[in-house]
Amino acid sequence: MDRRKFLGTALAASIANRTMGLPGTAIDARPTGRNLVPSKPSTASNYWCTWAAQNYMYGHHLAKLDPEILEGASGSALAHQAMTEKILFGDGGWVNDFFLRVRSDLFFLFDDGWESGGTSTFEVDTEKFPSFTGSSGERLRRLNRAVQERGWRGAGLWCRNTPGGDTGSHLENLSASAAIRYWKIDIGDPDFSLVRLRDASHIPLTLEHVHGELPVNGDWKTDGRFGAQGRDSRRIEILRHTDVYRTYDVTSILSLPTTLDRVAAMLKGAEEDPAIRGLLNVEDEAYVAAALGCTMGIMRYPLTGLRPGGDVDLFFNGPRQTKKRMDEVVRALRWQRIAPPFSPGSARAEVSDEILTDAWRFERGQTWLTEIVGSTVRQGAPAAVTRNLPLPEVRSKGEKPFVFATRFPNGAVAIAAQERTQIDKAWFMLPCEVTLTVSDAPGPFGIFGSFDSLTLIAGRPLEGCHVLAQDLAGDEAFDISRQVQIRGSSLKIAGRLIRQIGLHRATEGDLSSPGMVLSILS
């Protein structure tokens, strides 16, 4: 399969106007010549991480592949070996080919396998990266420069079980000399000594910490809940002392409820705590990041069909077909140029008492967690979560979607509705009507996902206003004033129009949900 299929920029008009379910339909609205998305890249600490792609490299040359070898320690070792200069910088390499449109918004995060002699040496492996020669600092500097020359924001580095004291200080200074700006600390630094050393030296380095989790929450045989996080919980303590707290590993098929339940608990536990300045990183859930003001550790990649048999991929599999949803990353990142992520400590959170529970029976080849293979796993999460907004009203004929929304410090508002997963019907969404009170928020408004209709209730009359809307993956807004319904202080937009606008610049073959920005002008 041609990996560039998902990496192009704008398509011809006949494809650009394609609407999922409405092929070839043009937008019945006037183009304005205005672009609602800033051209300047976001400065949020977002990255694309190599780990999932590394786990897909073994087995391309085999006649058949037993998925069991990809699980646990065996799979991790194979992924470690897959990290090479050729796979990153060679013909078709990931640094060269991935995320052409938004790579300036992303760090390129080198995960396990880039360094020699351990997991926190910060020594570029010269056998794997023979072109990057010189001293330790020179090798790092050349690696970072090679990434930046290809348009990425810079190199980020994975590490584990990091040292403190003089050794930790040396490693931070080594990174600083190479202009490395991001560390993904995957377990380690339990007393946050690296943060103190960084602060004392005034080094421009963002540090990410975690609390290790299984890829499923709680008692996954029953309700699969993450659990409330009080202000004295270890997870909140980590968030209080770090720049970025990553919500950690999940399964592919139940990623959304697992992540959303963790985020809801962390937002509620941290709300309005001035000591908390760190951000939440929700890994690959791009629309959760966009609509809840979190950072992203993107892991999806546009490679399919390279393994024998059923093209097993333990990280991205199942009916969601995440690897064919690359446009979602583009839309989420471009929204963050408008509405940057912000700390849970500076906002209030509302979490619905209604819990939606998703379920899936995992077969071999669908997860690296051996203990759940052959079992039915359940993961529950709140039906709705908001930041600085009241909970939305959601009406659906049947299973409700997950709905989440945020009012950002700059007055922007985002709302998302996302699909459900059940054993007999996976990644589905029934038509839903959603109403969100935005009060005096001036916008703009980010809308992510599919709705039957979305109604925004403002704190002022809206009659006579002009309404502009734009695909977040596009560069031109349309005047949809005549296509929306305005009554008093409410604005209602039909789901059909959300799909037309929000998929206007969809890449051919991409399955992403809509993502659009809407502006209300007096």
C-alpha positions in Angstrom: 0.0 0.0 0.0 1.3 3.5 -0.9 1.9 5.2 2.5 1.8 8.6 0.8 -1.9 7.9 0.2 -2.6 9.5 3.6 0.0 12.2 3.6 -0.9 14.6 0.8 -2.1 18.1 1.2 -5.1 19.5 -0.6 -6.8 17.3 -3.3 -8.6 18.2 -6.4 -11.9 20.0 -5.9 -14.0 17.0 -6.7 -12.3 15.0 -4.0 -12.0 17.9 -1.6 -15.8 18.4 -1.7 -16.3 14.7 -0.9 -18.5 14.2 2.2 -18.6 10.8 3.9 -22.0 9.4 3.0 -22.5 12.2 0.5 -19.8 11.6 -2.1 -19.2 14.4 -4.5 -21.6 16.8 -2.7 -20.5 20.4 -2.8 -21.1 22.8 0.1 -24.1 25.1 -0.5 -22.4 28.1 1.0 -20.3 31.0 -0.1 -16.5 30.8 0.3 -15.1 33.8 2.1 -11.5 33.8 1.2 -10.7 33.9 5.0 -8.7 31.3 6.9 -9.9 30.7 10.5 -6.8 28.6 11.3 -3.6 30.4 12.2 -0.6 29.5 10.0 1.8 29.7 13.0 2.4 26.2 14.5 1.2 25.4 18.0 3.7 25.6 20.7 1.9 22.9 22.8 4.1 19.9 23.8 2.6 17.5 21.3 4.6 14.7 19.6 4.5 11.8 17.3 6.0 8.7 19.1 7.7 5.9 17.1 6.8 3.1 19.5 3.7 1.7 17.8 5.3 1.9 14.4 8.4 0.1 15.8 6.1 -2.7 16.9 4.8 -3.1 13.3 8.1 -3.6 11.6 8.9 -7.3 12.4 7.4 -9.9 10.1 7.1 -8.1 6.7 9.3 -10.7 5.0 7.7 -13.8 6.6 5.3 -16.2 4.9 3.3 -16.3 8.1 3.4 -14.7 11.4 2.3 -16.0 14.8 0.9 -13.0 16.8 2.0 -14.5 20.1 5.6 -13.5 19.3 4.5 -9.8 19.2 3.2 -9.9 22.8 5.0 -9.0 26.1 8.8 -9.0 26.4 9.3 -10.7 23.0 7.4 -8.0 21.2 9.1 -5.2 23.0 12.5 -6.7 22.1 11.5 -6.8 18.4 10.4 -3.2 18.5 13.6 -2.2 20.2 15.6 -3.8 17.4 13.4 -2.1 14.7 14.7 1.4 15.6 17.3 2.3 12.9 18.6 5.2 10.9 17.3 3.6 7.7 13.7 3.1 8.9 13.6 6.8 10.1 15.7 8.7 7.5 15.9 6.3 4.5 13.7 6.1 1.5 10.1 6.2 2.8 11.5 6.8 6.3 9.1 8.1 9.0 10.9 11.3 9.6 10.7 12.0 5.8 7.2 10.9 5.1 4.8 11.2 8.1 2.6 14.2 8.9 3.8 16.5 6.2 1.1 19.1 6.9 1.5 19.4 10.7 5.0 18.2 11.5 6.0 21.7 12.5 3.4 21.3 15.4 5.0 18.1 16.6 8.2 16.8 18.2 9.5 13.6 16.6 9.7 11.4 19.7 12.4 8.7 19.5 11.2 5.8 21.7 13.0 2.8 23.1 15.9 1.6 20.9 17.6 4.9 20.0 20.3 4.9 22.7 23.0 2.4 23.5 24.1 1.0 26.8 20.8 1.3 28.7 17.6 3.2 28.9 18.9 6.5 30.2 22.4 6.9 28.8 21.4 9.5 26.2 24.1 8.0 23.9 22.9 7.8 20.3 23.5 4.2 19.2 26.2 4.5 16.6 25.6 1.0 15.2 21.9 1.9 14.5 22.7 5.5 13.5 26.1 5.3 11.7 25.7 8.7 10.1 25.5 10.5 13.4 29.1 10.7 14.5 31.2 12.6 17.0 31.0 13.1 20.7 27.9 12.4 22.7 26.7 16.0 22.4 27.6 16.2 18.7 25.6 13.0 17.9 22.5 14.3 19.7 22.9 17.7 18.0 23.1 16.1 14.6 20.1 13.9 15.3 18.0 16.9 16.4 19.2 19.0 13.4 18.3 16.2 11.0 14.8 16.1 12.4 14.3 19.9 12.3 15.7 20.1 8.7 12.8 17.9 7.6 10.3 20.3 9.1 9.6 18.8 12.5 9.6 20.9 15.7 12.6 18.9 17.0 13.6 15.6 18.5 12.0 14.3 21.7 13.7 11.5 23.6 12.4 8.5 25.5 14.1 7.4 28.6 13.5 5.1 31.6 14.8 4.8 35.1 16.6 8.0 34.9 19.4 8.9 37.3 19.4 12.0 39.6 22.2 14.0 41.1 25.3 14.9 39.1 24.5 12.3 36.4 21.0 13.6 35.9 22.4 17.2 35.7 24.9 16.1 33.2 22.2 14.5 31.0 20.1 17.6 31.1 23.0 19.8 30.1 23.9 17.3 27.3 20.3 17.6 26.0 20.5 21.4 26.3 23.7 21.5 24.3 21.9 19.7 21.5 18.8 21.9 21.8 16.6 18.9 22.8 13.4 20.2 24.4 11.4 17.2 25.4 11.9 14.0 27.5 9.4 11.3 27.7 10.3 9.7 31.1 8.6 6.3 30.9 8.9 5.3 34.6 11.6 6.9 36.8 12.5 10.1 38.6 10.1 9.2 41.6 11.2 12.2 43.7 11.2 14.6 40.7 14.9 15.4 41.1 15.2 16.0 37.3 12.6 18.8 37.6 14.5 20.5 40.4 17.7 20.2 38.5 16.1 21.6 35.4 14.6 24.5 37.3 17.9 25.3 39.1 19.7 25.4 35.7 16.9 27.2 33.8 17.2 24.7 31.0 14.4 24.9 28.4 13.4 21.2 28.7 9.8 19.9 29.1 9.7 16.8 31.3 6.9 14.2 31.0 6.2 11.8 33.9 3.8 8.9 34.3 2.1 6.6 36.8 2.4 3.2 35.1 -1.0 1.6 34.3 -2.2 -1.6 32.8 -3.8 -0.9 29.4 -7.2 -1.5 30.9 -8.8 0.1 33.9 -9.9 -1.4 37.2 -11.9 -4.7 37.4 -12.2 -5.1 33.6 -14.4 -8.2 34.0 -17.2 -6.0 35.5 -17.3 -2.2 35.1 -13.6 -1.3 34.3 -13.5 2.0 36.2 -10.3 3.9 36.8 -11.4 5.3 40.2 -11.5 8.8 41.8 -8.3 10.6 42.3 -8.1 12.7 45.5 -5.6 15.5 45.9 -3.4 13.2 47.9 -3.3 10.4 45.3 0.1 9.5 43.8 -1.2 10.3 40.3 -2.2 13.9 41.3 1.1 14.3 43.1 2.9 13.4 39.9 0.8 15.9 38.0 1.5 18.5 40.6 5.3 18.1 40.1 5.7 17.6 36.3 5.2 19.6 33.1 3.2 16.8 31.4 1.4 13.8 32.9 0.7 11.1 30.4 -2.4 8.9 31.0 -0.4 5.9 29.8 -1.0 2.7 27.8 -4.4 1.5 26.5 -5.7 -1.2 24.2 -6.5 -0.2 20.7 -10.2 -1.2 20.6 -11.2 0.2 24.0 -8.8 3.1 24.0 -11.5 5.8 24.1 -13.4 4.8 27.3 -10.2 3.8 29.1 -8.5 7.1 28.3 -11.6 9.2 28.9 -12.2 7.7 32.4 -8.6 8.4 33.4 -8.8 12.0 32.1 -12.2 12.6 33.9 -10.7 11.4 37.2 -7.6 13.5 36.8 -9.4 16.6 35.8 -11.8 16.3 38.8 -9.0 15.5 41.2 -6.9 18.5 40.0 -9.5 21.1 39.4 -8.8 24.6 40.7 -5.6 23.6 42.4 -3.1 26.5 41.8 -0.2 24.2 42.6 -0.9 22.2 39.5 0.5 23.7 36.4 1.2 20.6 34.4 -0.8 19.4 31.4 -2.4 16.0 30.7 -1.2 14.0 27.7 -3.9 11.6 26.4 -1.6 9.8 23.9 -3.3 9.0 20.6 -6.8 10.1 21.4 -6.5 13.2 19.2 -10.1 14.5 19.5 -10.1 14.0 23.3 -6.9 16.2 23.4 -8.5 18.8 21.2 -11.9 19.0 23.0 -10.6 18.7 26.6 -7.5 20.9 26.4 -4.9 18.2 26.7 -1.6 17.4 24.8 -1.1 14.5 22.4 1.4 11.7 22.2 0.3 10.6 18.7 1.2 7.0 17.8 -0.9 6.1 14.8 0.8 5.9 11.4 -0.3 5.3 7.8 1.2 1.8 7.2 -1.0 -1.1 6.4 -0.9 -4.4 4.5 2.8 -5.1 5.1 2.4 -8.2 7.3 1.3 -11.7 6.1 -2.1 -13.1 6.8 -4.4 -10.8 8.5 -1.9 -8.0 8.8 -1.8 -8.2 12.6 -1.0 -5.0 14.5 -1.3 -5.1 18.3 -1.4 -1.3 18.6 -3.9 -0.3 16.0 -6.5 -2.9 15.1 -10.3 -3.5 15.2 -13.3 -1.8 13.6 -12.2 1.8 14.3 -9.4 1.5 11.7 -7.4 4.2 13.4 -4.5 4.0 10.9 -7.0 5.3 8.3 -7.9 8.2 10.4 -4.8 10.4 9.9 -6.8 13.6 9.1 -8.1 13.6 12.7 -4.5 14.3 13.9 -4.3 17.2 11.4 -7.6 18.7 12.6 -6.8 18.3 16.3 -3.4 19.9 16.0 -4.6 22.8 13.9 -7.4 23.4 16.5 -4.7 23.7 19.1 -3.2 26.7 17.2 -6.5 28.4 18.1 -7.1 26.9 21.6 -3.9 25.7 23.3 -4.0 23.0 26.1 -4.1 24.3 29.6 -3.6 22.9 33.1 -6.4 21.1 35.0 -5.4 23.1 38.0 -6.7 26.3 36.4 -10.2 25.0 35.6 -13.3 23.5 37.1 -14.5 20.1 35.8 -18.0 18.6 35.5 -18.3 14.9 35.2 -21.6 13.1 34.4 -23.0 10.6 36.9 -24.2 8.6 33.9 -21.7 5.9 33.1 -21.4 4.3 29.6 -19.7 0.9 29.5 -18.0 -0.4 26.4 -17.0 -4.0 25.9 -14.9 -6.2 23.6 -13.8 -9.8 23.5 -10.1 -9.8 22.7 -8.6 -12.3 20.3 -5.0 -13.1 19.8 -3.4 -10.4 17.7 -5.6 -7.6 19.1 -3.5 -6.8 22.3 -0.1 -7.3 23.8 -1.6 -8.0 27.2 -1.7 -11.8 27.2 -4.0 -12.1 30.2 -7.0 -10.6 28.4 -6.7 -12.7 25.2 -9.9 -14.7 24.9 -11.7 -12.7 27.5 -14.4 -10.1 27.4 -13.2 -6.7 28.7 -15.4 -3.9 30.0 -14.4 -0.3 30.3 -16.7 2.4 31.8 -16.4 6.2 31.5 -18.7 9.2 32.2 -21.2 9.9 29.4 -20.2 13.5 29.5 -17.2 15.6 30.7 -16.7 19.3 30.6 -14.2 21.9 31.7 -15.4 25.4 32.6 -18.8 24.6 31.1 -22.1 23.0 32.3 -22.7 19.4 31.1 -24.3 19.2 27.7 -27.8 17.9 27.1 -27.6 14.8 24.9 -30.6 13.1 23.3 -30.1 9.8 21.4 -32.4 7.1 20.2 -30.5 4.2 21.8 -26.9 4.1 23.0 -25.5 7.6 23.7 -22.1 8.7 22.4 -19.4 10.0 24.7 -19.6 13.8 24.7 -17.0 16.2 26.1 -16.4 19.9 25.9 -14.2 22.8 27.1 -14.2 26.5 27.4 -10.6 27.6 27.0 -9.0 30.5 28.8 -9.0 32.6 25.6 -12.7 32.2 25.2 -12.6 29.4 22.5 -15.0 26.4 23.0 -14.7 22.9 21.7 -17.1 20.0 21.8 -16.8 16.4 20.6 -19.1 13.4 20.3 -17.4 10.1 19.8 -18.4 6.5 19.0 -19.1 3.5 21.2 -17.8 -0.1 21.1 -19.8 -3.2 22.0 -19.1 -6.9 21.3 -21.8 -7.2 18.7 -21.4 -3.7 17.2 -18.2 -1.8 17.3 -17.3 1.8 16.8 -20.8 3.0 16.1 -22.8 6.1 16.8 -26.5 6.5 16.7 -27.9 9.9 15.7 -27.7 12.3 18.7 -28.9 15.8 19.3 -26.6 17.8 21.6 -27.2 21.2 23.3 -24.4 23.1 24.9 -24.6 26.3 26.9 -21.6 28.4 26.1 -22.9 31.6 27.8 -20.6 34.6 27.0 -17.8 32.6 25.4 -16.9 34.5 22.2 -15.5 31.5 20.4 -14.3 30.4 18.0 -16.0 27.0 18.4 -14.4 23.6 17.5 -16.8 20.8 16.6 -15.5 17.3 16.4 -17.4 14.1 15.5 -20.8 13.3 14.1 -24.1 14.8 15.4 -27.7 14.7 14.2 -27.7 18.3 15.4 -25.7 20.6 17.6 -27.2 23.6 19.4 -25.1 26.3 21.1 -26.8 28.5 23.6 -25.1 31.9 23.9 -25.4 34.6 26.5 -26.5 37.2 24.0 -28.9 37.5 21.0 -27.5 36.1 17.8 -29.9 37.4 15.2 -28.1 39.2 12.4 -24.8 37.5 13.1 -22.7 36.1 10.4 -21.6 32.5 10.9 -18.4 31.2 9.2 -17.2 27.6 9.3 -14.2 25.8 8.0 -12.8 22.3 7.9 -9.8 22.3 10.3 -7.8 20.5 7.7 -8.6 23.2 5.2 -7.6 26.8 4.6 -10.8 28.6 3.7 -13.9 29.4 5.6 -17.5 29.4 4.2 -20.3 31.7 5.2 -23.0 29.3 6.5 -25.3 32.0 8.0 -28.2 30.9 5.8 -27.6 27.2 6.5 -27.9 27.4 10.3 -30.9 28.1 12.4 -30.7 31.1 14.8 -33.5 31.8 17.3 -32.8 34.3 20.0 -29.6 33.3 21.7 -29.4 29.8 20.2 -27.6 28.6 17.1 -28.5 25.1 15.7 -26.3 23.4 13.1 -27.5 20.3 11.3 -25.4 17.2 11.4 -25.4 17.0 7.6 -23.7 20.5 7.5 -21.2 19.5 10.1 -20.2 16.6 8.0 -20.0 18.7 4.8 -17.9 21.3 6.3 -15.9 19.1 8.7 -14.9 16.7 6.0 -14.5 19.3 3.2 -10.8 18.7 2.9 -10.8 15.0 3.7 -7.9 13.0 2.2 -9.1 10.4 -0.2 -9.7 7.1 1.6 -9.4 8.6 5.0 -12.1 7.6 7.5 -11.7 10.4 10.1 -14.7 11.9 11.8 -15.5 15.6 11.0 -13.5 18.4 12.6 -14.4 22.0 12.0 -14.1 25.5 13.4 -17.1 27.9 13.6 -16.9 31.6 14.2 -19.9 33.8 15.1 -19.4 37.4 13.9 -21.7 40.3 15.1 
